[in-house]
Amino acid sequence: RVERQDYTLDRQLNAKIESKENVDVCALIGGTLKKVCVNEGARVKKGQPLFIIDQAPYIAAVNAAKAQVGTARAALSTAGLNLDGKEKLYAQQMVGEFDLRRARHAKEEAAAQLEAAQAELAAARSNLNYTTIYSPVDGTISIMNFLEGDVVFPTSTLPIATVAANKQIYAYTTLSEELLVNLFEEYGCSTSDELLKKLPPVSLYTIWGEELPQKGHFDAVSGEADVLTGSVLLRASFDNPSEMFRNGSNGYVGLPITKHGVFVIPQEATIHIQDKCFVYRIVDGKAVSTEVKGLSADDEHYVVTSGLNDGDVIIAENA
């Protein structure tokens, strides 16, 4: 005999784990990788040197740029002296206005050449600084795609390595549109932001069932559904101080969903034919096939949301 009750389901949603700070380490300049400063898989600190690219051509470029700055500065000084002389001669009406203007333009051009040379020097120094690649965050470095002696380029499709800070993680999972609509109805929400505020804390489990001690919460819902599956992407945030999970791990999120005024019946009482579910309801001493709607709670229980009434008697086993 079935009676209405409130029942909490723990929906297990497959999840892909990503670190909140998961940074590709790439070269900003090209060159030969002369030194790898850390071991693969090592813990690194923000600002710690990771790789050094061959500095010789960049040191030479800096020295050449310094020489250009010196030449341009001397040319500007010469142009300034020439202008001073022209101005004195012009005051004595010993040269024409054309000569004076040409001297002024020569000084302006020399000043521009000095600025260009200084810009070249700044760029050369920046490139020299880029030869040492530092860790962008505190975290763990991945297996490296390039080793000492390899040539790296800023246009490479592969990063040299990746640094992942696993202390805080995201778990990305999907919900069917039907379940998402049910959640909106269950919590009386009209917007995704409202739903995120009302959803209860969630648990994160490894694929072998070990639970992360820290609870998390959903904080983002995709604004579109997958065109192939119709599923909607959700993101949950978790603290992961023990680094039980790493960037790229798999697991599942346990989302508790409370159903109010439903019938909880044994799975053995149900018959599934394609996408429909039936139970045998006892009517005047006979078993009558009755279609119901609901969802599986677990391997043993089925939650019926419609199709039965209080006091109905059904076949409980071996339907």
C-alpha positions in Angstrom: 0.0 0.0 0.0 1.6 3.3 -1.1 1.5 6.6 0.8 2.9 10.0 -0.1 6.1 11.1 1.5 9.1 13.4 1.2 12.1 11.7 -0.2 15.7 12.9 -0.8 17.5 11.5 -3.7 21.3 11.7 -4.1 21.8 12.1 -7.8 25.3 11.0 -8.9 26.5 13.2 -11.7 29.7 12.3 -13.6 32.2 15.2 -13.3 35.4 16.3 -14.9 37.8 18.1 -12.6 39.8 21.2 -13.4 42.0 23.4 -11.2 40.8 26.9 -10.7 44.3 28.0 -11.6 45.5 25.8 -14.4 48.1 27.8 -16.5 49.9 26.8 -19.6 53.6 27.8 -19.5 54.6 29.0 -23.0 57.6 30.7 -24.6 57.1 34.3 -25.5 60.3 34.2 -27.7 61.9 31.6 -29.8 65.1 29.8 -29.0 66.8 26.7 -27.7 65.8 25.4 -24.3 69.1 25.6 -22.5 68.1 24.7 -19.0 65.2 23.1 -17.2 65.2 24.3 -13.6 62.7 21.9 -12.0 61.8 18.3 -12.1 58.6 17.1 -13.7 55.7 16.9 -11.3 57.5 19.1 -8.8 55.7 21.7 -6.6 56.7 25.2 -7.6 56.1 28.7 -6.2 54.9 31.7 -8.1 57.9 33.6 -9.6 60.2 30.5 -9.4 62.4 30.1 -12.5 61.3 27.0 -14.5 63.1 27.2 -17.9 65.9 29.2 -19.4 66.1 29.8 -23.2 69.5 30.4 -24.8 70.3 34.0 -23.9 73.3 34.6 -26.2 71.5 36.1 -29.2 69.3 38.2 -26.9 72.3 39.5 -25.0 73.9 40.4 -28.3 70.7 42.2 -29.3 70.8 44.2 -26.1 74.4 45.2 -26.7 73.6 46.3 -30.2 70.6 48.3 -29.1 72.8 50.0 -26.5 75.3 51.0 -29.2 72.4 52.4 -31.3 71.2 54.5 -28.4 74.7 55.9 -27.9 75.0 56.7 -31.6 71.6 58.3 -31.7 72.4 60.3 -28.5 75.6 61.6 -30.1 73.8 62.5 -33.3 71.2 64.4 -31.3 74.0 66.3 -29.4 75.6 67.2 -32.8 72.3 68.4 -34.2 71.7 70.5 -31.1 75.1 72.2 -31.5 74.5 72.8 -35.1 71.1 74.4 -34.4 72.7 76.7 -31.7 75.2 77.8 -34.3 72.5 78.4 -37.0 70.4 80.4 -34.5 73.4 82.7 -33.7 74.2 83.2 -37.4 70.5 83.8 -38.2 70.4 86.5 -35.5 73.3 88.2 -37.3 71.6 87.7 -40.6 74.5 85.6 -41.9 72.2 82.6 -42.9 68.7 82.5 -44.2 65.5 81.2 -42.6 65.7 78.0 -44.7 69.0 77.0 -43.2 67.6 77.6 -39.7 64.5 75.5 -40.4 66.7 72.7 -41.8 68.8 72.7 -38.6 65.7 72.5 -36.5 64.3 69.6 -38.5 67.7 67.8 -38.3 67.5 68.1 -34.5 63.9 66.8 -34.4 64.9 63.9 -36.6 67.9 63.1 -34.3 65.6 63.2 -31.3 63.2 60.8 -33.0 66.0 58.5 -33.9 67.1 58.5 -30.2 63.5 57.6 -29.1 63.4 54.8 -31.7 66.8 53.4 -30.5 65.6 53.6 -26.9 62.5 51.7 -27.8 64.6 49.0 -29.6 66.7 48.8 -26.4 63.6 48.3 -24.2 62.3 45.6 -26.6 65.7 43.9 -26.6 65.8 43.9 -22.7 62.2 42.6 -22.6 63.2 39.7 -24.9 66.2 39.0 -22.8 64.0 38.9 -19.7 61.7 36.5 -21.5 64.5 34.0 -21.8 63.9 33.1 -18.2 60.4 31.6 -17.8 58.9 31.8 -14.3 56.0 30.0 -12.7 52.8 32.0 -12.9 51.2 30.5 -9.8 51.9 28.2 -6.8 51.1 24.7 -7.9 52.4 21.5 -9.4 54.1 21.3 -12.7 53.0 18.7 -15.3 55.1 16.4 -17.4 57.0 18.5 -19.9 56.4 18.6 -23.6 59.9 20.1 -24.3 63.2 19.2 -22.8 66.7 20.6 -22.8 68.0 21.1 -26.3 64.5 21.4 -27.9 63.7 24.5 -29.8 60.6 26.4 -28.6 58.5 29.0 -30.3 55.8 31.4 -29.1 53.6 30.0 -32.0 53.9 26.4 -30.8 50.5 24.7 -30.3 51.9 22.9 -27.2 52.9 24.6 -24.0 56.2 23.7 -22.5 54.4 22.5 -19.4 51.3 23.3 -17.3 51.2 24.5 -13.7 48.1 23.5 -11.8 47.1 24.9 -8.4 44.9 22.1 -7.1 44.0 23.6 -3.7 40.7 24.9 -5.3 39.0 23.0 -8.1 36.0 23.1 -10.4 33.8 20.0 -11.1 32.1 20.2 -14.4 29.0 18.1 -14.9 25.8 17.9 -17.0 22.1 17.7 -16.2 19.4 16.7 -18.6 17.1 19.6 -19.5 14.2 17.7 -17.9 16.1 17.4 -14.6 17.1 21.1 -14.7 13.4 22.1 -15.3 12.5 19.9 -12.3 15.0 21.7 -10.2 13.6 25.0 -11.2 10.1 23.8 -10.2 11.3 22.1 -7.0 12.9 25.3 -5.7 10.4 27.7 -7.2 13.0 29.6 -9.3 12.6 31.6 -12.5 16.3 32.3 -13.2 19.6 30.4 -13.1 21.1 32.8 -10.5 18.2 32.2 -8.2 18.5 28.5 -8.6 22.3 28.5 -7.8 21.5 30.4 -4.5 18.9 27.8 -3.5 20.7 24.6 -4.4 22.0 22.7 -1.4 25.7 22.0 -0.8 27.0 19.1 -2.9 29.6 16.3 -2.4 32.4 15.2 -4.6 33.5 11.6 -4.9 36.4 9.8 -6.6 35.4 7.3 -9.3 36.1 4.5 -6.6 33.7 6.2 -4.2 35.9 8.1 -1.7 34.3 11.4 -0.7 36.1 14.7 -0.5 35.6 15.9 3.1 34.8 19.5 2.0 31.4 20.3 0.6 31.0 22.4 -2.5 28.3 24.4 -4.3 27.2 25.0 -7.8 28.1 28.4 -8.9 27.6 28.5 -12.7 25.0 27.1 -15.3 25.6 27.2 -19.0 23.3 29.5 -21.0 22.9 26.9 -23.7 22.2 23.2 -24.1 24.4 20.7 -26.0 23.0 20.4 -29.5 23.7 16.6 -29.6 22.6 15.5 -26.1 20.4 18.3 -24.9 22.3 18.4 -21.7 23.2 21.5 -19.8 26.7 22.1 -18.3 27.0 23.0 -14.6 30.1 24.0 -12.5 30.6 23.3 -8.9 33.4 24.8 -6.8 35.3 22.9 -4.0 38.2 23.5 -1.7 40.7 20.7 -2.1 43.4 21.3 0.6 44.7 17.7 0.6 44.8 17.7 -3.3 42.8 14.5 -3.4 41.8 15.6 -6.8 44.1 16.9 -9.5 43.5 18.8 -12.7 42.1 16.4 -15.2 40.7 13.9 -12.6 37.3 12.2 -13.0 34.7 11.8 -10.3 31.1 12.4 -9.6 29.1 15.0 -7.8 26.4 13.9 -5.4 23.4 16.3 -5.6 20.7 15.8 -3.0 17.3 16.5 -4.5 14.2 16.4 -2.2 10.9 15.3 -3.7 7.8 16.3 -1.8 4.6 14.2 -1.8 5.9 11.3 -3.8 5.5 7.5 -3.7 8.7 5.5 -3.1 8.3 1.9 -4.3 10.7 -1.0 -4.9 12.5 -1.2 -8.2 11.2 -4.8 -8.4 7.7 -3.3 -8.6 8.4 -1.6 -11.9 8.5 -2.7 -15.5 10.3 -0.6 -18.1 9.2 -0.8 -21.7 11.3 1.6 -23.9 10.9 5.0 -22.2 7.8 4.1 -20.2 7.4 2.7 -16.7 4.5 0.5 -15.5 3.4 -1.0 -12.2 0.7 -3.6 -11.4 -2.0 -1.9 -9.3 -4.5 -4.2 -7.5 -8.1 -3.3 -8.6 -11.0 -5.5 -7.4 -8.5 -8.3 -6.7 -6.9 -8.2 -10.1 -3.4 -6.9 -11.1 -3.9 -4.0 -13.6 -0.9 -2.6 -15.6 -0.7 1.1 -14.8 1.7 3.6 -16.3 3.6 5.8 -13.8 6.1 8.6 -14.1 9.1 9.2 -11.9 12.8 8.4 -11.7 15.1 5.9 -10.2 16.4 6.8 -6.8 19.0 4.0 -6.6 19.2 0.3 -7.4 16.4 -0.6 -5.0 14.0 2.3 -5.0 11.9 4.1 -7.6 10.3 7.5 -7.0 6.8 7.9 -8.5 5.7 11.4 -9.1 2.4 10.7 -10.9 0.2 7.7 -11.8 -0.6 6.5 -8.3 -2.9 7.7 -5.5 -2.7 7.4 -1.7 -3.9 4.0 -0.6 -3.3 2.2 -3.9 -2.0 -1.3 -3.5 0.6 -2.6 -6.0 2.6 -5.7 -6.6 5.8 -5.0 -4.7 8.0 -7.8 -6.0 8.6 -9.8 -9.1 6.3 -7.6 -11.2 
